Amino acid sequence: QVQVVESGGGMVQAGGSLRLSCTASGLTFDDYAMGWFRQAPGKEREGVSCINRSGGSTSYADSVKGRFTISRDNAKNTLYLQMNNLKPEDTAVYSCAAARSSYWWYGLRPSDYNYWGQGTQVTVSS
């Protein structure tokens, strides 16, 4: 069975940093593009960042550009999201997802992703 498990969420003050991790098992990790998504209460799920299978290409939502960095370590089956200069509007449940894809593909459309983690809460206080 496939398991996708996020960790690293928590509470921070505005301006602080968090590093989220996502470990996938039960799949061949480097066969999948990966993405981070978030959902705040009362809002739709939005794509935050994604990365292709090799880690050579990335994309970010405009709201997080310059503050967040996505990366992956295929040898460890792990995806990361370094979040700096956090803002209260970043508060959400952050989910990691895996998309079986061609070598070059990456994207932030949730329907393209096959496997999802349960999410980890990130709370940023003013």
N, C-alpha and C positions, 0 to 999 in steps of 0.2 A: 504494500500500500504506500501511497505517496503521503508524505507529511511535510508541511511547510510551517515553520515555527519562528515567530518573531520574538525578539527580546530587546531590551534596552530602553523601553519607554519609562516615563516617570514625570515628575513635576519639576519644573525649572522656572526661574524668574525671567522676565523679558530680557533679552540680550544674552542669555545663556546658551549653552550648547548641549546637545545629546547626540549619541551615536547609536543608531538602531542596527540590529543585526537580524538576518534571516537565514536560517539553515534549512535546506531541503534534503530530504532523503526519499528513497524509493524511486528515484528517477536518475537519469544521466544528466547531471546538472548542466554541463556545457552544451546540451542539446536544446536548452531553453533560454530565450530572452527573459529578462526579469524586470519587474516593475514595482514601484511603491505607489500606493494609493492611500487616500485618506478620506474620512467622512466625519464631519462635525455634526452635532445634534441639529436636526431640522434642515440639513443641507444634503445635497446629492453627493455621491462619491465622486471624487475628482482624482485624476492622475497627477502625481507629484513628480515622478522621475522614472526613467526607464533606461535600460542598458542592453545592448545586444549580446549575443552569445560569447563573443571573445572579450567583451569589455572595452572594445575600441571605439564604440559610438554610444553617446548618451543624449538624453533629452530631458528638459526640465519645464515644468509649468512656469509661466512668467512670474508668478507670485513668489517663487523660491529661487529664481536665478540669482547667482552670486552669493547665496547663503547656504544652499544645500549641495552636497556632492555625493553622487552615487558611485559605487564601485563594487567589484566582485572578485572573489578569490575562488577560482574554479577548483583548485586543488583541495580546498576546504569545504566545497559545496555551500559557500556562504556569500550572501549579498549584504551590503552595508549602505546605510544612509547617514552621512555626517551632516548634522543640522547645526548651523551656527547662527548667531544673532537671531535667536528665536523671538517670535512675536506672539502676542495673545491670539491672533487670528490663525496661528498654526495649530492651535488646540484641536485635536481630533483623534480618532482611532486610526492608526496607521497600519495598513495591511500590505504584506508582501505577496506577490503573485508570480507565477511561472507560465510562460507561453511557449509551447512547442512551435518552433519556427525555423525558417531558413537561417543560414549563417549570418546574414547581414541585417536581418529584420529587427526592428524595435518599434515600440509604439505605446500609446497611453489609452487605448480604447479597452475598457474592461472586458468586453465580450471576446477579445482576442486571447484572453488568458485562461488557461486550463485548470490551474490549481491555485488555491488561495489559503493563506494562513488565517488564523483566528483574529489577528490584530493585536496591537499593543497601544495602550493609551499614552498620549503625549498631552500634557497640560502645561500651558505657559501662562503664568500669572503676571499681572501688571505691576 
